[in-house]
Amino acid sequence: MTVLAMSIFLMFYDMDIRGKVVRDIVKSISLWSLDIFLCSSLFDAYLNPYFKAHYF
């Protein structure tokens, strides 16, 4: 999985994006990606065991 993530990152690392709309979308995703990852890991750590115990 890490190799796949690294290869995707390296494919887009040096890409020149000319479209302003696409550039703004990619920029906003990159700025929020750490926050998205941290929220996801919090959900996995705290809420997943609760849902597994009560619903599955």
PDB file of N, CA, C and O in Angstrom:
ATOM      1  N   MET A   1       0.818  -1.188   0.000  1.00  0.00           N
ATOM      2  CA  MET A   1       0.000   0.000   0.000  1.00  0.00           C
ATOM      3  C   MET A   1       0.864   1.254   0.000  1.00  0.00           C
ATOM      4  O   MET A   1       0.545   2.235  -0.673  1.00  0.00           O
ATOM      5  N   THR A   2       1.956   1.221   0.754  1.00  0.00           N
ATOM      6  CA  THR A   2       2.848   2.367   0.805  1.00  0.00           C
ATOM      7  C   THR A   2       3.497   2.621  -0.544  1.00  0.00           C
ATOM      8  O   THR A   2       3.651   3.771  -0.957  1.00  0.00           O
ATOM      9  N   VAL A   3       3.873   1.567  -1.223  1.00  0.00           N
ATOM     10  CA  VAL A   3       4.489   1.713  -2.539  1.00  0.00           C
ATOM     11  C   VAL A   3       3.495   2.342  -3.510  1.00  0.00           C
ATOM     12  O   VAL A   3       3.875   3.192  -4.315  1.00  0.00           O
ATOM     13  N   LEU A   4       2.262   1.947  -3.445  1.00  0.00           N
ATOM     14  CA  LEU A   4       1.233   2.516  -4.311  1.00  0.00           C
ATOM     15  C   LEU A   4       1.034   4.003  -4.026  1.00  0.00           C
ATOM     16  O   LEU A   4       0.943   4.806  -4.955  1.00  0.00           O
ATOM     17  N   ALA A   5       0.968   4.370  -2.754  1.00  0.00           N
ATOM     18  CA  ALA A   5       0.793   5.775  -2.386  1.00  0.00           C
ATOM     19  C   ALA A   5       1.985   6.616  -2.833  1.00  0.00           C
ATOM     20  O   ALA A   5       1.817   7.731  -3.327  1.00  0.00           O
ATOM     21  N   MET A   6       3.182   6.077  -2.657  1.00  0.00           N
ATOM     22  CA  MET A   6       4.376   6.811  -3.083  1.00  0.00           C
ATOM     23  C   MET A   6       4.423   6.974  -4.594  1.00  0.00           C
ATOM     24  O   MET A   6       4.799   8.038  -5.084  1.00  0.00           O
ATOM     25  N   SER A   7       4.056   5.963  -5.326  1.00  0.00           N
ATOM     26  CA  SER A   7       4.099   6.071  -6.781  1.00  0.00           C
ATOM     27  C   SER A   7       3.052   7.055  -7.301  1.00  0.00           C
ATOM     28  O   SER A   7       3.316   7.779  -8.261  1.00  0.00           O
ATOM     29  N   ILE A   8       1.874   7.094  -6.687  1.00  0.00           N
ATOM     30  CA  ILE A   8       0.864   8.084  -7.083  1.00  0.00           C
ATOM     31  C   ILE A   8       1.359   9.491  -6.762  1.00  0.00           C
ATOM     32  O   ILE A   8       1.197  10.408  -7.568  1.00  0.00           O
ATOM     33  N   PHE A   9       1.955   9.659  -5.597  1.00  0.00           N
ATOM     34  CA  PHE A   9       2.497  10.964  -5.226  1.00  0.00           C
ATOM     35  C   PHE A   9       3.576  11.404  -6.210  1.00  0.00           C
ATOM     36  O   PHE A   9       3.583  12.558  -6.639  1.00  0.00           O
ATOM     37  N   LEU A  10       4.473  10.517  -6.567  1.00  0.00           N
ATOM     38  CA  LEU A  10       5.557  10.880  -7.473  1.00  0.00           C
ATOM     39  C   LEU A  10       5.057  11.150  -8.889  1.00  0.00           C
ATOM     40  O   LEU A  10       5.655  11.950  -9.609  1.00  0.00           O
ATOM     41  N   MET A  11       3.980  10.502  -9.297  1.00  0.00           N
ATOM     42  CA  MET A  11       3.423  10.774 -10.623  1.00  0.00           C
ATOM     43  C   MET A  11       2.888  12.207 -10.708  1.00  0.00           C
ATOM     44  O   MET A  11       3.029  12.860 -11.742  1.00  0.00           O
ATOM     45  N   PHE A  12       2.280  12.693  -9.634  1.00  0.00           N
ATOM     46  CA  PHE A  12       1.681  14.015  -9.654  1.00  0.00           C
ATOM     47  C   PHE A  12       2.572  15.098  -9.056  1.00  0.00           C
ATOM     48  O   PHE A  12       2.176  16.263  -9.015  1.00  0.00           O
ATOM     49  N   TYR A  13       3.762  14.738  -8.594  1.00  0.00           N
ATOM     50  CA  TYR A  13       4.618  15.689  -7.888  1.00  0.00           C
ATOM     51  C   TYR A  13       5.062  16.844  -8.777  1.00  0.00           C
ATOM     52  O   TYR A  13       5.002  18.000  -8.361  1.00  0.00           O
ATOM     53  N   ASP A  14       5.493  16.555  -9.959  1.00  0.00           N
ATOM     54  CA  ASP A  14       6.063  17.580 -10.823  1.00  0.00           C
ATOM     55  C   ASP A  14       5.115  17.958 -11.960  1.00  0.00           C
ATOM     56  O   ASP A  14       5.563  18.442 -13.000  1.00  0.00           O
ATOM     57  N   MET A  15       3.838  17.748 -11.779  1.00  0.00           N
ATOM     58  CA  MET A  15       2.861  18.029 -12.825  1.00  0.00           C
ATOM     59  C   MET A  15       2.490  19.513 -12.816  1.00  0.00           C
ATOM     60  O   MET A  15       2.242  20.096 -11.761  1.00  0.00           O
ATOM     61  N   ASP A  16       2.457  20.104 -13.993  1.00  0.00           N
ATOM     62  CA  ASP A  16       2.069  21.502 -14.135  1.00  0.00           C
ATOM     63  C   ASP A  16       0.585  21.558 -14.482  1.00  0.00           C
ATOM     64  O   ASP A  16       0.176  21.134 -15.563  1.00  0.00           O
ATOM     65  N   ILE A  17      -0.218  22.081 -13.559  1.00  0.00           N
ATOM     66  CA  ILE A  17      -1.660  22.157 -13.759  1.00  0.00           C
ATOM     67  C   ILE A  17      -1.993  23.574 -14.214  1.00  0.00           C
ATOM     68  O   ILE A  17      -1.780  24.539 -13.480  1.00  0.00           O
ATOM     69  N   ARG A  18      -2.513  23.686 -15.424  1.00  0.00           N
ATOM     70  CA  ARG A  18      -2.775  25.005 -15.998  1.00  0.00           C
ATOM     71  C   ARG A  18      -4.179  25.509 -15.713  1.00  0.00           C
ATOM     72  O   ARG A  18      -4.392  26.719 -15.630  1.00  0.00           O
ATOM     73  N   GLY A  19      -5.128  24.620 -15.563  1.00  0.00           N
ATOM     74  CA  GLY A  19      -6.509  25.038 -15.310  1.00  0.00           C
ATOM     75  C   GLY A  19      -6.671  25.569 -13.896  1.00  0.00           C
ATOM     76  O   GLY A  19      -6.299  24.889 -12.940  1.00  0.00           O
ATOM     77  N   LYS A  20      -7.218  26.767 -13.742  1.00  0.00           N
ATOM     78  CA  LYS A  20      -7.340  27.381 -12.426  1.00  0.00           C
ATOM     79  C   LYS A  20      -8.291  26.597 -11.519  1.00  0.00           C
ATOM     80  O   LYS A  20      -8.023  26.454 -10.326  1.00  0.00           O
ATOM     81  N   VAL A  21      -9.379  26.098 -12.058  1.00  0.00           N
ATOM     82  CA  VAL A  21     -10.350  25.363 -11.244  1.00  0.00           C
ATOM     83  C   VAL A  21      -9.735  24.071 -10.722  1.00  0.00           C
ATOM     84  O   VAL A  21      -9.866  23.746  -9.542  1.00  0.00           O
ATOM     85  N   VAL A  22      -9.064  23.337 -11.606  1.00  0.00           N
ATOM     86  CA  VAL A  22      -8.432  22.078 -11.201  1.00  0.00           C
ATOM     87  C   VAL A  22      -7.311  22.352 -10.204  1.00  0.00           C
ATOM     88  O   VAL A  22      -7.154  21.617  -9.229  1.00  0.00           O
ATOM     89  N   ARG A  23      -6.533  23.401 -10.442  1.00  0.00           N
ATOM     90  CA  ARG A  23      -5.442  23.753  -9.529  1.00  0.00           C
ATOM     91  C   ARG A  23      -5.984  24.096  -8.147  1.00  0.00           C
ATOM     92  O   ARG A  23      -5.405  23.691  -7.139  1.00  0.00           O
ATOM     93  N   ASP A  24      -7.091  24.840  -8.089  1.00  0.00           N
ATOM     94  CA  ASP A  24      -7.680  25.194  -6.799  1.00  0.00           C
ATOM     95  C   ASP A  24      -8.232  23.981  -6.068  1.00  0.00           C
ATOM     96  O   ASP A  24      -8.122  23.895  -4.845  1.00  0.00           O
ATOM     97  N   ILE A  25      -8.822  23.044  -6.797  1.00  0.00           N
ATOM     98  CA  ILE A  25      -9.336  21.821  -6.177  1.00  0.00           C
ATOM     99  C   ILE A  25      -8.196  20.986  -5.606  1.00  0.00           C
ATOM    100  O   ILE A  25      -8.275  20.523  -4.468  1.00  0.00           O
ATOM    101  N   VAL A  26      -7.146  20.793  -6.384  1.00  0.00           N
ATOM    102  CA  VAL A  26      -5.998  20.015  -5.910  1.00  0.00           C
ATOM    103  C   VAL A  26      -5.332  20.702  -4.731  1.00  0.00           C
ATOM    104  O   VAL A  26      -4.910  20.040  -3.783  1.00  0.00           O
ATOM    105  N   LYS A  27      -5.236  22.014  -4.782  1.00  0.00           N
ATOM    106  CA  LYS A  27      -4.619  22.759  -3.679  1.00  0.00           C
ATOM    107  C   LYS A  27      -5.434  22.614  -2.395  1.00  0.00           C
ATOM    108  O   LYS A  27      -4.864  22.415  -1.323  1.00  0.00           O
ATOM    109  N   SER A  28      -6.753  22.712  -2.492  1.00  0.00           N
ATOM    110  CA  SER A  28      -7.567  22.589  -1.282  1.00  0.00           C
ATOM    111  C   SER A  28      -7.516  21.177  -0.710  1.00  0.00           C
ATOM    112  O   SER A  28      -7.497  21.006   0.509  1.00  0.00           O
ATOM    113  N   ILE A  29      -7.493  20.173  -1.568  1.00  0.00           N
ATOM    114  CA  ILE A  29      -7.377  18.791  -1.085  1.00  0.00           C
ATOM    115  C   ILE A  29      -6.031  18.583  -0.397  1.00  0.00           C
ATOM    116  O   ILE A  29      -5.960  17.929   0.644  1.00  0.00           O
ATOM    117  N   SER A  30      -4.974  19.130  -0.966  1.00  0.00           N
ATOM    118  CA  SER A  30      -3.655  18.943  -0.358  1.00  0.00           C
ATOM    119  C   SER A  30      -3.541  19.684   0.967  1.00  0.00           C
ATOM    120  O   SER A  30      -2.853  19.221   1.877  1.00  0.00           O
ATOM    121  N   LEU A  31      -4.206  20.827   1.087  1.00  0.00           N
ATOM    122  CA  LEU A  31      -4.152  21.559   2.348  1.00  0.00           C
ATOM    123  C   LEU A  31      -4.957  20.863   3.448  1.00  0.00           C
ATOM    124  O   LEU A  31      -4.609  20.957   4.625  1.00  0.00           O
ATOM    125  N   TRP A  32      -6.020  20.174   3.073  1.00  0.00           N
ATOM    126  CA  TRP A  32      -6.883  19.518   4.054  1.00  0.00           C
ATOM    127  C   TRP A  32      -6.559  18.042   4.275  1.00  0.00           C
ATOM    128  O   TRP A  32      -7.187  17.400   5.116  1.00  0.00           O
ATOM    129  N   SER A  33      -5.604  17.495   3.548  1.00  0.00           N
ATOM    130  CA  SER A  33      -5.375  16.048   3.611  1.00  0.00           C
ATOM    131  C   SER A  33      -4.915  15.569   4.983  1.00  0.00           C
ATOM    132  O   SER A  33      -5.316  14.488   5.413  1.00  0.00           O
ATOM    133  N   LEU A  34      -4.088  16.337   5.679  1.00  0.00           N
ATOM    134  CA  LEU A  34      -3.671  15.922   7.019  1.00  0.00           C
ATOM    135  C   LEU A  34      -4.855  15.910   7.972  1.00  0.00           C
ATOM    136  O   LEU A  34      -4.997  14.984   8.770  1.00  0.00           O
ATOM    137  N   ASP A  35      -5.702  16.922   7.898  1.00  0.00           N
ATOM    138  CA  ASP A  35      -6.890  16.960   8.757  1.00  0.00           C
ATOM    139  C   ASP A  35      -7.829  15.795   8.467  1.00  0.00           C
ATOM    140  O   ASP A  35      -8.389  15.193   9.384  1.00  0.00           O
ATOM    141  N   ILE A  36      -7.995  15.487   7.193  1.00  0.00           N
ATOM    142  CA  ILE A  36      -8.842  14.359   6.805  1.00  0.00           C
ATOM    143  C   ILE A  36      -8.267  13.058   7.347  1.00  0.00           C
ATOM    144  O   ILE A  36      -9.010  12.217   7.852  1.00  0.00           O
ATOM    145  N   PHE A  37      -6.962  12.884   7.250  1.00  0.00           N
ATOM    146  CA  PHE A  37      -6.316  11.676   7.759  1.00  0.00           C
ATOM    147  C   PHE A  37      -6.477  11.566   9.270  1.00  0.00           C
ATOM    148  O   PHE A  37      -6.779  10.485   9.775  1.00  0.00           O
ATOM    149  N   LEU A  38      -6.284  12.653   9.997  1.00  0.00           N
ATOM    150  CA  LEU A  38      -6.397  12.612  11.452  1.00  0.00           C
ATOM    151  C   LEU A  38      -7.827  12.325  11.898  1.00  0.00           C
ATOM    152  O   LEU A  38      -8.032  11.576  12.853  1.00  0.00           O
ATOM    153  N   CYS A  39      -8.808  12.899  11.233  1.00  0.00           N
ATOM    154  CA  CYS A  39     -10.204  12.597  11.569  1.00  0.00           C
ATOM    155  C   CYS A  39     -10.530  11.139  11.288  1.00  0.00           C
ATOM    156  O   CYS A  39     -11.251  10.497  12.051  1.00  0.00           O
ATOM    157  N   SER A  40     -10.003  10.628  10.205  1.00  0.00           N
ATOM    158  CA  SER A  40     -10.235   9.236   9.862  1.00  0.00           C
ATOM    159  C   SER A  40      -9.617   8.309  10.899  1.00  0.00           C
ATOM    160  O   SER A  40     -10.232   7.317  11.292  1.00  0.00           O
ATOM    161  N   SER A  41      -8.405   8.625  11.344  1.00  0.00           N
ATOM    162  CA  SER A  41      -7.772   7.755  12.339  1.00  0.00           C
ATOM    163  C   SER A  41      -8.474   7.848  13.689  1.00  0.00           C
ATOM    164  O   SER A  41      -8.529   6.859  14.420  1.00  0.00           O
ATOM    165  N   LEU A  42      -9.011   9.020  14.033  1.00  0.00           N
ATOM    166  CA  LEU A  42      -9.790   9.135  15.270  1.00  0.00           C
ATOM    167  C   LEU A  42     -11.052   8.289  15.193  1.00  0.00           C
ATOM    168  O   LEU A  42     -11.410   7.614  16.158  1.00  0.00           O
ATOM    169  N   PHE A  43     -11.714   8.324  14.070  1.00  0.00           N
ATOM    170  CA  PHE A  43     -12.904   7.490  13.882  1.00  0.00           C
ATOM    171  C   PHE A  43     -12.538   6.016  14.019  1.00  0.00           C
ATOM    172  O   PHE A  43     -13.240   5.259  14.688  1.00  0.00           O
ATOM    173  N   ASP A  44     -11.444   5.613  13.389  1.00  0.00           N
ATOM    174  CA  ASP A  44     -11.026   4.212  13.467  1.00  0.00           C
ATOM    175  C   ASP A  44     -10.671   3.804  14.886  1.00  0.00           C
ATOM    176  O   ASP A  44     -10.964   2.683  15.302  1.00  0.00           O
ATOM    177  N   ALA A  45     -10.048   4.696  15.624  1.00  0.00           N
ATOM    178  CA  ALA A  45      -9.586   4.349  16.971  1.00  0.00           C
ATOM    179  C   ALA A  45     -10.719   4.321  17.998  1.00  0.00           C
ATOM    180  O   ALA A  45     -10.717   3.477  18.893  1.00  0.00           O
ATOM    181  N   TYR A  46     -11.675   5.226  17.879  1.00  0.00           N
ATOM    182  CA  TYR A  46     -12.670   5.355  18.940  1.00  0.00           C
ATOM    183  C   TYR A  46     -14.069   4.868  18.564  1.00  0.00           C
ATOM    184  O   TYR A  46     -14.737   4.233  19.381  1.00  0.00           O
ATOM    185  N   LEU A  47     -14.509   5.145  17.378  1.00  0.00           N
ATOM    186  CA  LEU A  47     -15.885   4.800  17.039  1.00  0.00           C
ATOM    187  C   LEU A  47     -16.035   3.416  16.425  1.00  0.00           C
ATOM    188  O   LEU A  47     -17.081   2.786  16.584  1.00  0.00           O
ATOM    189  N   ASN A  48     -15.030   2.936  15.737  1.00  0.00           N
ATOM    190  CA  ASN A  48     -15.114   1.616  15.133  1.00  0.00           C
ATOM    191  C   ASN A  48     -15.359   0.511  16.158  1.00  0.00           C
ATOM    192  O   ASN A  48     -16.232  -0.328  15.934  1.00  0.00           O
ATOM    193  N   PRO A  49     -14.623   0.473  17.276  1.00  0.00           N
ATOM    194  CA  PRO A  49     -14.908  -0.580  18.264  1.00  0.00           C
ATOM    195  C   PRO A  49     -16.335  -0.504  18.828  1.00  0.00           C
ATOM    196  O   PRO A  49     -16.950  -1.534  19.102  1.00  0.00           O
ATOM    197  N   TYR A  50     -16.851   0.702  18.998  1.00  0.00           N
ATOM    198  CA  TYR A  50     -18.221   0.861  19.490  1.00  0.00           C
ATOM    199  C   TYR A  50     -19.219   0.272  18.502  1.00  0.00           C
ATOM    200  O   TYR A  50     -20.107  -0.488  18.890  1.00  0.00           O
ATOM    201  N   PHE A  51     -19.073   0.621  17.227  1.00  0.00           N
ATOM    202  CA  PHE A  51     -19.995   0.112  16.223  1.00  0.00           C
ATOM    203  C   PHE A  51     -19.869  -1.393  16.045  1.00  0.00           C
ATOM    204  O   PHE A  51     -20.871  -2.076  15.829  1.00  0.00           O
ATOM    205  N   LYS A  52     -18.670  -1.910  16.131  1.00  0.00           N
ATOM    206  CA  LYS A  52     -18.480  -3.367  16.020  1.00  0.00           C
ATOM    207  C   LYS A  52     -19.145  -4.091  17.177  1.00  0.00           C
ATOM    208  O   LYS A  52     -19.748  -5.147  16.988  1.00  0.00           O
ATOM    209  N   ALA A  53     -19.040  -3.531  18.368  1.00  0.00           N
ATOM    210  CA  ALA A  53     -19.615  -4.188  19.542  1.00  0.00           C
ATOM    211  C   ALA A  53     -21.142  -4.126  19.569  1.00  0.00           C
ATOM    212  O   ALA A  53     -21.787  -5.050  20.065  1.00  0.00           O
ATOM    213  N   HIS A  54     -21.718  -3.062  19.048  1.00  0.00           N
ATOM    214  CA  HIS A  54     -23.157  -2.878  19.157  1.00  0.00           C
ATOM    215  C   HIS A  54     -23.943  -3.281  17.911  1.00  0.00           C
ATOM    216  O   HIS A  54     -25.126  -3.605  18.020  1.00  0.00           O
ATOM    217  N   TYR A  55     -23.336  -3.270  16.760  1.00  0.00           N
ATOM    218  CA  TYR A  55     -24.102  -3.512  15.542  1.00  0.00           C
ATOM    219  C   TYR A  55     -23.646  -4.724  14.736  1.00  0.00           C
ATOM    220  O   TYR A  55     -24.369  -5.162  13.841  1.00  0.00           O
ATOM    221  N   PHE A  56     -22.489  -5.268  15.019  1.00  0.00           N
ATOM    222  CA  PHE A  56     -22.021  -6.419  14.246  1.00  0.00           C
ATOM    223  C   PHE A  56     -21.752  -7.592  15.130  1.00  0.00           C
ATOM    224  O   PHE A  56     -21.350  -8.651  14.647  1.00  0.00           O
TER     225      PHE A  56
END
